Amino acid sequence: MYKKTVRISTIKKREFLKFQNDRFLIIFFILSIIAIITSGCDSNKLKTWSVEGTVSMNGQPLEEGMIRFRPKQQGNEHPAYGAIKKGYYKLQTSGGDFEAGAVPGDYFVTFSVLSVSQSDDPDAESVETLPKLYTETDTTPFSVTVVKGKNVFNFELQTNPTF
């Protein structure tokens, strides 16, 4: 009778250890999944680098407008943009940190300065005041390469460009 008790006890001990081992594996698996999920939370955030500088028109700071960096190469689908205020701009990228700059790569640089009609007509259209040379990707004379680290690009526009 004693042998049966020992044998039953040994079987229960093996089952208990197997259960403990299985439980450990299940907990390890769940924690691994949680770690993978939480470490990937910021994987959609782009790594951007600071881009800032000045924009002047005929030697004077451009009071206000927009600057756009449009990617040259396929695969970089993240244009960067920024407001120009008193001749200064700082870029931000959709999908990146606010005002963080641009993804490294080559860009065409375009500008826009709109003139809003002073009439009371709510349907009045705004008009681009810069020459088409500066507003279109296929005509702009400006291109830059954004690299890791701080990037400073200054641009001089002319009312009557002679490129």
C-alpha positions as CSV (number, residue, x, y, z in Angstrom):
1,M,0.0,0.0,0.0
2,Y,2.8,2.3,0.7
3,K,4.2,1.8,-2.8
4,K,0.9,2.8,-4.4
5,T,0.9,6.1,-2.4
6,V,4.4,6.9,-3.4
7,R,3.6,6.1,-7.0
8,I,0.5,8.2,-7.0
9,S,2.4,11.0,-5.3
10,T,5.2,10.8,-7.9
11,I,2.7,10.9,-10.8
12,K,0.9,13.9,-9.2
13,K,4.3,15.6,-8.7
14,R,5.2,15.1,-12.4
15,E,1.8,16.5,-13.5
16,F,2.2,19.4,-11.2
17,L,5.7,20.2,-12.6
18,K,4.4,19.8,-16.1
19,F,1.6,22.2,-15.3
20,Q,4.0,24.7,-13.8
21,N,6.2,24.4,-16.9
22,D,3.2,25.0,-19.2
23,R,2.1,27.9,-17.1
24,F,5.5,29.4,-17.3
25,L,5.5,29.1,-21.1
26,I,2.1,30.6,-21.4
27,I,3.0,33.6,-19.2
28,F,6.3,34.0,-21.2
29,F,4.4,33.9,-24.5
30,I,1.9,36.5,-23.3
31,L,4.6,38.8,-22.0
32,S,6.5,38.4,-25.3
33,I,3.5,39.4,-27.3
34,I,2.9,42.4,-25.1
35,A,6.5,43.5,-25.4
36,I,6.4,43.2,-29.2
37,I,3.1,45.2,-29.4
38,T,4.2,48.0,-27.1
39,S,7.7,48.3,-28.6
40,G,6.1,48.7,-32.1
41,C,3.7,51.5,-31.0
42,D,6.1,54.2,-32.3
43,S,7.2,52.3,-35.4
44,N,4.8,54.4,-37.5
45,K,6.4,57.6,-36.4
46,L,8.9,58.9,-38.9
47,K,12.5,59.8,-38.0
48,T,12.8,63.4,-39.1
49,W,15.6,65.9,-38.8
50,S,15.5,69.6,-38.1
51,V,15.2,71.9,-41.2
52,E,15.0,75.6,-40.9
53,G,16.3,78.8,-42.6
54,T,15.4,82.0,-44.2
55,V,13.5,83.1,-47.3
56,S,14.0,86.6,-48.8
57,M,12.5,88.3,-51.8
58,N,14.8,90.8,-53.6
59,G,17.1,90.9,-50.5
60,Q,14.3,91.6,-48.0
61,P,12.8,88.9,-45.6
62,L,9.6,87.4,-47.1
63,E,6.8,88.6,-44.7
64,E,4.7,85.4,-45.0
65,G,4.1,82.5,-47.2
66,M,4.6,78.7,-47.4
67,I,7.6,76.6,-48.2
68,R,7.3,72.9,-49.3
69,F,9.9,70.2,-49.7
70,R,8.7,67.7,-52.2
71,P,10.6,64.4,-52.4
72,K,12.5,63.7,-55.6
73,Q,12.8,59.9,-55.2
74,Q,10.2,57.2,-55.2
75,G,9.7,55.6,-51.8
76,N,9.8,58.8,-49.8
77,E,6.2,59.8,-49.8
78,H,6.6,62.4,-47.0
79,P,6.7,66.0,-48.2
80,A,7.6,68.5,-45.6
81,Y,6.2,72.0,-45.3
82,G,6.3,75.1,-43.1
83,A,5.0,78.6,-42.7
84,I,7.3,81.5,-43.6
85,K,6.9,84.3,-41.1
86,K,9.1,87.4,-41.3
87,G,11.6,85.6,-43.5
88,Y,12.0,82.5,-41.2
89,Y,10.7,79.0,-41.6
90,K,10.9,75.7,-39.7
91,L,9.7,72.5,-41.4
92,Q,7.4,69.8,-40.2
93,T,6.5,66.5,-41.8
94,S,3.1,64.8,-41.8
95,G,3.5,61.7,-39.7
96,G,6.5,63.1,-37.8
97,D,6.9,65.1,-34.7
98,F,5.5,68.6,-34.9
99,E,8.1,71.0,-36.3
100,A,10.6,68.2,-36.4
101,G,11.8,68.8,-40.0
102,A,12.1,66.3,-42.8
103,V,13.0,62.7,-43.6
104,P,16.6,62.5,-45.0
105,G,16.6,62.6,-48.8
106,D,16.6,64.8,-51.8
107,Y,13.8,67.4,-52.3
108,F,12.5,70.0,-54.7
109,V,11.7,73.2,-52.9
110,T,8.6,75.3,-53.8
111,F,7.1,78.4,-52.4
112,S,3.7,80.0,-52.2
113,V,2.5,83.5,-51.3
114,L,-1.2,84.0,-51.8
115,S,-2.9,87.4,-52.0
116,V,-6.5,87.3,-50.6
117,S,-9.0,89.7,-52.2
118,Q,-10.0,92.6,-49.9
119,S,-13.6,92.5,-51.2
120,D,-16.6,91.4,-49.1
121,D,-17.3,88.6,-51.6
122,P,-17.1,85.3,-49.7
123,D,-16.4,83.5,-53.0
124,A,-13.4,85.7,-53.8
125,E,-10.4,83.6,-54.8
126,S,-6.9,84.0,-53.6
127,V,-4.2,84.6,-56.2
128,E,-0.6,83.3,-56.2
129,T,1.8,86.3,-56.2
130,L,5.1,84.5,-56.9
131,P,6.3,83.7,-60.3
132,K,5.4,80.1,-61.5
133,L,9.1,79.3,-61.5
134,Y,9.0,79.1,-57.7
135,T,5.6,77.5,-57.2
136,E,5.9,74.3,-59.3
137,T,8.0,71.2,-58.8
138,D,8.9,70.9,-62.4
139,T,10.2,74.5,-62.7
140,T,11.7,75.4,-59.4
141,P,15.5,76.1,-59.5
142,F,15.8,75.0,-55.8
143,S,16.6,71.5,-54.6
144,V,18.2,70.4,-51.3
145,T,19.4,67.3,-49.6
146,V,18.3,66.7,-46.0
147,V,20.8,64.8,-43.9
148,K,20.7,63.5,-40.3
149,G,21.3,66.3,-37.9
150,K,20.4,70.0,-38.1
151,N,19.8,71.3,-41.6
152,V,19.8,75.1,-42.5
153,F,18.8,76.2,-46.0
154,N,18.4,79.9,-47.0
155,F,16.7,80.9,-50.2
156,E,16.8,84.2,-52.2
157,L,13.8,84.8,-54.5
158,Q,13.6,87.5,-57.1
159,T,10.5,89.3,-58.4
160,N,11.8,89.0,-62.0
161,P,13.9,85.9,-61.9
162,T,16.5,85.4,-64.7
163,F,17.4,81.7,-64.4
